[in-house]
Structures are given as structure tokens and as C-alpha cells.
Amino acid sequence: MHGVEELGIGVMVRFAVPVEESFRRLKSFGLRHCQFAGLPDAYLYGAEGRSNTQELVRKMERYDVASCSVFCSFPDQDWKRAKETVGLTPPAFRAERIARACRTADWAKELGIEQIAVHVGYIPEDPGSEEYKGFIRAMRGFTRFLEANGQVLAYETGQEPLQILLRTMADVGTGNQRLNFDPANLLYYNNEDPMLFADALGDKIVHIHCKDAVRPVPGAEFGHETRLGEGGTNFRELFRFLYEKGYRGPLTIEREIAEGEELNRDIRNAIGLLESLKRECRAE
């Protein structure tokens, strides 16, 4: 979208909170970039959707807010039953969700937004299974739709091991597949080290979720999130590595804790770290 800056620091704007409130909060941090997430029906469909979208654009102009990415969210996901209900992999939800994702992409196109990010879910591991083949066919159609729109699909990293993600991208086969790189998710879901992903797919990264985490403790299924720079992602080294490889895209701070002073402190801490890293890299 017009006005997006190189290495622009931002936060996620979720529509569960009134947009104007989110924009005021964004500006209170001294930021102007965001990634939209949780886009509701009230923006996607009919005369109401058209009116709300026009008002959103006016508010973006009023607050000088820029966005280059929309994260597709699906309202009926149950993260306690993630393998059965999350993303585009579950066959029972796939057709409806891809239709919604395509409508979201058309909405984003009206705003000049080219990145469509999504958690695709737990990709079937057996490439010979009908579950995997059906998923690949659906993803090929979806990415071709985005391609016709001049958009890219940005896989949110985390649930997919590197080799499965590489195989999936190769089997889908379209040239507009990219990464919404979330290094913290890789540790949260106990996948490979984020540096391995950055090394193998650094040229495909178009968006970074600036988030940190540690791996699960013995006996636990998932890890837990930390403040940026205090987890196991080695975020400082990761940032420098991606900068040297040419990354200049958005830096979206994501901190998944309750609203309040702790969240505000952690966002300000992340802004300070990112600004420091940008200065250091540009000076080298």
C-alpha cells in the first residue's frame, strides 16, 4: 500500500477492537504501520461492508496509517483442537475458508494490499495421502487466484517443519508463495531453529512477526512466548542475518498477552530493540 516504509515497525490491528481506538494506540507508540487481522463480515460483504471499508480508508488517511498485509482469520477455529479445526488443511472447513480468504484478498486489493498471510494449519505429512493431495489442489487454486490479483500468499511459519513446507510450496508450484516469518512460533510448536528457516527461505520472507518464545518444557506440547529479545529465537542475530540477505520488509510486533500496562511496556521494549538493530545494521 502507498506509504509503506522500508523496515517499517508496526503492530497488528485486530478488528475486535474499534479501529479508531487501535489507530490512536498505534500512534501513541510513535508508529504508523500495521498488519490487519480478524477482518469481520461487516467489512467484507454488502453495502455495510462497502461503507465500513470506505470509512476505514478515511481513518487510515486521517491517522496516517499504512498497511501492506492482511492476516486471514477464520471465526470458527478452535485452537484447543488445532489439527482438526485450524487453517485451510481440515477438509470439512476448507472450501468455505478458501472462499472467505478469496473475498478477503479482493478486499485487500481495493486497499492496495499485496500480502495475504495465513496459518494454513497442520499440513498432512504423507504426500501420497488423499488429504495431502486435496490440500495441494485447493492451495494451487487459491494461489492462482491471488496471482491474478497481483498478490502473494504469505505462509505464517510455526506448525510446519521446514521440509514439509518446502515440499508443499514445490507441489503447489505457483511463483507467488512467500513467508510471513514468525520465529517464535517455530519454538512454540517445537520445530526447527528459526535460523534454519531463514537460511533456507530467507529470499521468500516478505513479513516478519517480531515475537520471541522458548521451547516446550519436557512433557508439554507447546512452548511459551516471551518479550522480544528474551526468548530462544536469538532475535538479534536473526535480524542481522536477514538484513544481510536483503530483507527490508515490515517488522510487525506481535505480543499475545492481555491488554494492559505489561503489553504496552513490552511493545515499547520491542520498538526500542528494533530501532537499535536497524541503526546498527545500517551503520555496518
C-alpha positions as CSV (number, residue, x, y, z in Angstrom):
1,M,0.0,0.0,0.0
2,H,1.1,3.6,-0.7
3,G,3.2,5.0,2.1
4,V,4.7,1.7,3.5
5,E,8.3,2.4,4.5
6,E,11.4,0.2,4.4
7,L,11.7,-1.8,7.6
8,G,8.6,-0.1,8.9
9,I,7.9,-1.1,12.5
10,G,4.2,-1.7,13.3
11,V,1.7,-3.8,15.3
12,M,-1.2,-6.0,14.5
13,V,-4.6,-4.2,14.2
14,R,-7.4,-6.7,15.1
15,F,-10.9,-5.7,14.4
16,A,-12.3,-7.0,17.7
17,V,-11.2,-3.5,19.0
18,P,-12.7,-0.4,17.4
19,V,-10.4,0.7,14.5
20,E,-10.1,4.3,15.6
21,E,-9.0,3.1,19.1
22,S,-6.4,0.8,17.5
23,F,-5.1,3.7,15.4
24,R,-4.8,6.1,18.3
25,R,-2.9,3.4,20.2
26,L,-0.6,2.8,17.3
27,K,0.2,6.5,17.1
28,S,0.8,6.6,20.9
29,F,3.7,4.3,20.3
30,G,5.1,6.6,17.6
31,L,4.2,4.1,14.8
32,R,2.2,4.2,11.6
33,H,2.4,0.7,10.2
34,C,0.1,-2.2,10.9
35,Q,-1.0,-5.7,9.7
36,F,-4.7,-6.1,9.7
37,A,-6.1,-9.3,11.3
38,G,-9.5,-10.7,12.2
39,L,-11.4,-8.9,9.4
40,P,-15.1,-9.4,10.2
41,D,-18.0,-9.9,7.8
42,A,-19.1,-6.3,8.5
43,Y,-16.2,-5.2,6.2
44,L,-16.4,-8.0,3.6
45,Y,-19.9,-8.2,2.4
46,G,-22.7,-6.0,1.0
47,A,-23.5,-2.3,1.4
48,E,-22.4,-2.4,5.0
49,G,-19.0,-3.8,4.1
50,R,-18.5,-1.1,1.4
51,S,-19.5,1.7,3.8
52,N,-17.3,0.4,6.6
53,T,-14.3,-0.1,4.3
54,Q,-14.6,3.5,2.9
55,E,-14.7,4.8,6.5
56,L,-11.6,2.6,7.3
57,V,-9.7,4.2,4.4
58,R,-10.7,7.7,5.6
59,K,-9.4,6.9,9.1
60,M,-6.2,5.5,7.7
61,E,-5.7,8.8,5.9
62,R,-6.6,10.8,9.0
63,Y,-4.2,9.0,11.3
64,D,-1.6,8.5,8.6
65,V,-1.6,4.7,9.0
66,A,-0.2,2.3,6.4
67,S,-0.7,-1.5,5.9
68,C,0.8,-3.9,3.4
69,S,-0.7,-7.1,4.8
70,V,-3.9,-8.8,5.9
71,F,-3.8,-11.9,8.0
72,C,-6.7,-14.2,7.1
73,S,-8.6,-15.3,10.2
74,F,-11.5,-17.7,10.4
75,P,-14.0,-17.2,13.2
76,D,-14.8,-20.9,13.8
77,Q,-11.3,-22.1,14.6
78,D,-10.8,-23.9,17.9
79,W,-7.1,-23.7,19.0
80,K,-7.7,-26.4,21.6
81,R,-8.4,-28.7,18.6
82,A,-6.0,-27.1,16.2
83,K,-5.3,-30.1,14.0
84,E,-9.0,-30.6,13.3
85,T,-10.1,-27.0,13.1
86,V,-7.3,-24.5,12.2
87,G,-6.5,-23.1,8.8
88,L,-7.0,-24.5,5.3
89,T,-6.0,-28.1,5.9
90,P,-9.1,-29.5,7.6
91,P,-11.3,-30.8,4.7
92,A,-14.6,-30.0,6.5
93,F,-13.8,-26.3,6.6
94,R,-11.5,-25.9,3.5
95,A,-14.0,-24.8,0.8
96,E,-15.7,-22.2,2.9
97,R,-12.5,-20.8,4.3
98,I,-10.8,-20.5,0.9
99,A,-13.9,-18.7,-0.4
100,R,-13.6,-16.3,2.6
101,A,-9.8,-15.9,2.0
102,C,-10.5,-15.0,-1.6
103,R,-13.1,-12.4,-0.6
104,T,-10.5,-11.1,1.9
105,A,-7.9,-10.9,-0.8
106,D,-10.3,-8.9,-3.1
107,W,-11.0,-6.6,-0.1
108,A,-7.3,-6.1,0.4
109,K,-6.7,-5.4,-3.3
110,E,-9.1,-2.5,-3.0
111,L,-6.8,-1.0,-0.4
112,G,-3.6,-1.7,-2.5
113,I,-2.5,-4.5,-0.1
114,E,-0.5,-7.3,-1.8
115,Q,0.3,-9.7,1.1
116,I,-2.3,-12.2,2.2
117,A,-1.0,-14.1,5.3
118,V,-2.5,-17.2,6.7
119,H,-1.9,-20.1,9.1
120,V,-2.6,-22.9,6.7
121,G,-2.8,-25.4,9.6
122,Y,-1.2,-28.8,10.1
123,I,-0.1,-30.0,6.7
124,P,-0.6,-33.7,6.2
125,E,2.8,-35.4,6.4
126,D,2.1,-38.2,3.9
127,P,2.4,-36.8,0.3
128,G,0.6,-39.8,-1.1
129,S,-2.5,-39.4,1.1
130,E,-5.7,-38.0,-0.3
131,E,-5.8,-35.4,2.5
132,Y,-2.5,-34.0,1.2
133,K,-3.4,-34.2,-2.4
134,G,-6.7,-32.4,-1.8
135,F,-5.0,-29.7,0.2
136,I,-2.4,-29.1,-2.6
137,R,-5.1,-28.8,-5.3
138,A,-7.0,-26.3,-3.2
139,M,-3.9,-24.3,-2.4
140,R,-2.9,-24.2,-6.1
141,G,-6.3,-22.8,-6.9
142,F,-6.1,-20.2,-4.1
143,T,-2.6,-19.1,-5.0
144,R,-3.5,-18.7,-8.7
145,F,-6.4,-16.5,-7.6
146,L,-4.0,-14.4,-5.6
147,E,-1.6,-14.3,-8.6
148,A,-4.4,-12.9,-10.8
149,N,-4.9,-10.3,-8.2
150,G,-1.2,-9.3,-8.2
151,Q,-0.9,-10.7,-4.6
152,V,1.3,-13.2,-2.7
153,L,0.4,-15.9,-0.2
154,A,2.5,-15.5,2.9
155,Y,2.6,-18.7,4.9
156,E,2.7,-18.0,8.7
157,T,5.5,-20.2,9.9
158,G,5.2,-22.4,13.0
159,Q,3.2,-25.5,12.6
160,E,5.0,-26.8,9.5
161,P,8.5,-28.4,9.7
162,L,10.9,-27.0,7.1
163,Q,11.0,-30.0,4.8
164,I,7.2,-30.3,4.7
165,L,6.8,-26.6,4.0
166,L,9.4,-26.8,1.2
167,R,7.7,-29.8,-0.3
168,T,4.3,-28.1,-0.1
169,M,5.5,-25.0,-1.8
170,A,7.1,-27.0,-4.6
171,D,4.0,-29.2,-5.0
172,V,1.7,-26.1,-5.2
173,G,4.1,-24.8,-7.8
174,T,3.0,-21.2,-8.2
175,G,5.5,-18.4,-8.1
176,N,3.7,-16.1,-5.6
177,Q,4.3,-18.2,-2.4
178,R,6.1,-16.3,0.3
179,L,6.6,-16.4,4.1
180,N,5.1,-14.4,7.0
181,F,8.1,-15.3,9.2
182,D,7.3,-15.9,12.8
183,P,10.4,-17.2,14.5
184,A,8.7,-17.5,17.9
185,N,6.1,-19.9,16.5
186,L,8.8,-22.3,15.4
187,L,9.9,-22.7,19.0
188,Y,6.3,-22.6,20.4
189,Y,5.5,-25.6,18.2
190,N,8.9,-27.2,18.8
191,N,10.0,-27.1,15.1
192,E,13.5,-26.4,13.7
193,D,15.6,-23.5,14.7
194,P,14.5,-20.2,13.1
195,M,17.9,-19.7,11.6
196,L,17.5,-22.8,9.5
197,F,14.2,-21.4,8.1
198,A,15.9,-18.0,7.5
199,D,18.8,-19.7,5.7
200,A,16.6,-21.9,3.5
201,L,13.8,-19.5,2.8
202,G,15.2,-16.0,3.5
203,D,14.5,-14.9,0.0
204,K,10.8,-15.8,0.4
205,I,10.3,-13.8,3.6
206,V,8.1,-10.7,2.9
207,H,6.9,-10.0,6.5
208,I,8.4,-10.7,10.0
209,H,6.4,-11.1,13.2
210,C,8.7,-9.7,15.8
211,K,8.0,-12.1,18.6
212,D,10.0,-14.4,20.9
213,A,9.4,-17.6,22.7
214,V,11.0,-20.7,24.3
215,R,10.5,-24.3,23.5
216,P,8.2,-26.6,25.5
217,V,9.4,-27.9,28.8
218,P,9.6,-31.7,29.0
219,G,6.2,-33.2,28.9
220,A,4.5,-30.1,27.5
221,E,3.0,-29.9,24.0
222,F,3.7,-26.2,23.4
223,G,6.3,-23.6,24.5
224,H,5.5,-20.1,25.7
225,E,6.0,-16.6,24.5
226,T,8.5,-14.1,26.0
227,R,9.3,-10.5,25.5
228,L,11.2,-9.8,22.3
229,G,14.9,-10.5,22.7
230,E,14.4,-12.6,25.8
231,G,13.5,-16.0,24.3
232,G,15.2,-18.6,22.3
233,T,14.9,-17.2,18.8
234,N,18.3,-15.4,19.0
235,F,16.3,-12.5,17.5
236,R,19.3,-10.0,17.3
237,E,21.4,-12.5,15.3
238,L,18.4,-13.5,13.2
239,F,17.6,-9.9,12.3
240,R,21.2,-9.2,11.3
241,F,21.3,-12.3,9.2
242,L,18.1,-11.4,7.3
243,Y,19.2,-7.8,6.9
244,E,22.4,-9.0,5.3
245,K,20.4,-11.2,3.0
246,G,18.5,-8.1,1.8
247,Y,15.3,-8.1,3.9
248,R,13.7,-4.7,4.0
249,G,10.1,-5.6,4.6
250,P,7.7,-4.9,7.5
251,L,8.6,-5.5,11.2
252,T,5.3,-6.3,12.9
253,I,5.4,-6.6,16.7
254,E,3.2,-9.4,18.0
255,R,2.8,-9.9,21.7
256,E,-0.1,-12.2,22.6
257,I,-0.9,-11.2,26.2
258,A,-3.8,-9.4,27.7
259,E,-4.3,-5.6,27.1
260,G,-2.7,-3.5,29.8
261,E,0.5,-1.9,31.0
262,E,2.6,-5.0,30.6
263,L,1.6,-5.3,27.0
264,N,2.4,-1.6,26.4
265,R,5.8,-1.9,28.1
266,D,6.6,-5.0,26.0
267,I,5.7,-3.2,22.8
268,R,7.8,-0.2,23.7
269,N,10.7,-2.5,24.6
270,A,10.3,-4.2,21.2
271,I,10.3,-0.9,19.4
272,G,13.5,0.1,21.1
273,L,15.2,-3.1,20.3
274,L,14.1,-2.9,16.6
275,E,15.2,0.7,16.2
276,S,18.6,-0.2,17.8
277,L,19.0,-3.1,15.4
278,K,18.1,-1.0,12.4
279,R,20.7,1.6,13.4
280,E,23.4,-1.0,13.9
281,C,22.8,-2.7,10.6
282,R,22.7,0.5,8.6
283,A,25.9,1.7,10.2
284,E,27.8,-1.5,9.4
